[in-house]
Amino acid sequence: MFESLKSSRTFQALAEMNTRFGFMQMQSNRVSLKSSSLAPALYLVIGVWSVIILPPFVEAGDLWPGWLGSDRNGWVTDFEVPSIWPDSLTKVWSVEVGTGYGSPLVVENYVYQHARQTDDEVVWCIDRSNGEVLWRKSFPVPFKTAGGGEYHGNGPKSSPVYADGRLFTMSINGTLSTWNAVSGELHWQRNYDSEFGKSHPNWGASTSPIVDGDHVIVHFGTDDVGALVALNVETGEEAWRHGKDGPSYSSPLVAELNGVRQIIEWNHRALVGVDSKTGESLWEFPFPHIGSDQNMPTPTIHNGRVLLGGENRGIHSIRPIVSDGKWAVTDEWHQKKVALDMSSAVINGASLYGFSHYDSGRLFCLDPKSGEVLWTGPPRTGQNVMFLSAPGLIAALINNGELRILKASPQQYEQIASFRVAEDRTWAPPVLLSDAVLIKDHQHLTMWRLHREEAAR
């Protein structure tokens, strides 16, 4: 039995997860192994299974645990810039995962995706090296998007988040689920339908949960009423809640401002700063969703500023300050030449790079200190762009399936390369790995190799 288990692919996958990044912690109950039929054997042999050889071209250390990465700022640390950019990319593998706008997640050699197939939402665990499905879990999520949102489908639109062996997914109907990232076992689910009538705003939940220590933090509720809630990661029990505002389509951040660790969130009514341990309100800047001007982009943090852009409302630089325990907010500047609709901007160096919905869509670069627009790209670029930032470059995934690589330059718009990565809509965030890029299009998750010297599989 020992030898047959040891040679099985399931065991090898689980053992590799354990030895490479500590999924199974034998001294804690962070991951529930006791419910698995493999548990007795794993307890006996996991300690001696210590050397795992990763498949070719897989780099240890790749980690993309949620919306916009580890620090929720779109920054990619380990990308290896090709010596010569190829004319086109090489498809490594593609899996039909279903619809939805959630980001793929990467934890070493494992890729996770949350999507919809027919009336079910599906959570996938995929082998990064070859696209093999390691596990797939589905559950019914009945939902019909409100009028005007039909093109965007029935979700999910929230990006999942990974932390300490757990995967957290937010369904389009506002149900938060917690999964064992090794086995796919469902640990717990929570929604606030009984309190708010439903747990999501008009077009469904798109806010992405975030994990801070022992808490997973997410906003539940309708356009009119709700709460930012911190739940215990192990039990799902509520640790604290903040406010009575409804959620927006934006996602919360964790940041330290003025020495205070806080959750920064743009809800339906205001931009707020909330003590991450207690849920206590620290400061706020009213900036409500009014009419069709929706609160959607995730704010950007830079040098103590919160850069906040809204549909038809330009971009503000908000600086929260504290003196003698009292917080105040300064609106440093407000420029109206460019505005963010659904696209979240990123910082590279000392500049902000984003996508304005004016002029049928323009890429832009802005000085976050002064608010000056340094350059704008060509008009009529598209409806949406998802950004990543890496040393010296910006990766911009346009909603029409084009991936543009731009030089991170405040002087002028300069395109380095352009690739066709999908024939259908690409609204989900990409993931830029050390040697490849993951693209979620309308139905598929595809890995493309970026280095021209690599042979096609």
Sequence and secondary structure as in RCSB ss.txt:
>XXXX:A:sequence
MFESLKSSRTFQALAEMNTRFGFMQMQSNRVSLKSSSLAPALYLVIGVWSVIILPPFVEAGDLWPGWLGSDRNGW
VTDFEVPSIWPDSLTKVWSVEVGTGYGSPLVVENYVYQHARQTDDEVVWCIDRSNGEVLWRKSFPVPFKTAGGGE
YHGNGPKSSPVYADGRLFTMSINGTLSTWNAVSGELHWQRNYDSEFGKSHPNWGASTSPIVDGDHVIVHFGTDDV
GALVALNVETGEEAWRHGKDGPSYSSPLVAELNGVRQIIEWNHRALVGVDSKTGESLWEFPFPHIGSDQNMPTPT
IHNGRVLLGGENRGIHSIRPIVSDGKWAVTDEWHQKKVALDMSSAVINGASLYGFSHYDSGRLFCLDPKSGEVLW
TGPPRTGQNVMFLSAPGLIAALINNGELRILKASPQQYEQIASFRVAEDRTWAPPVLLSDAVLIKDHQHLTMWRL
HREEAAR
>XXXX:A:secstr
 HHHHHHSHHHHHHHHHHHHH    TTSSSS  TTSTTHHHHHHHTTT       TT  TT EE STTTTTTS B
 SS    SS  SS EEEEEEE  B     EEETTEEEEEEEETTEEEEEEEETTT  EEEEEEEE      TT G
GGTT   S  EEETTEEEEE TTS EEEEETTT  EEEEE  HHHHSSSS TT      EEETTEEEEEEE SS 
EEEEEEETTT  EEEEE S    SS  EEEEETTEEEEEEE SSEEEEEETTT  EEEEEE   BTTB   S  E
EETTEEEEE TTS EEEEEEEEETTEEEEEEEEEE S  BSS   EEETTEEEEEE GGG EEEEE TTT  EEE
E  S   S EEEEEETTEEEEEETTSEEEEEE  SS   EEEEEE  SS   S  EE SSEEEEE SSEEEEEE 
 TTS   
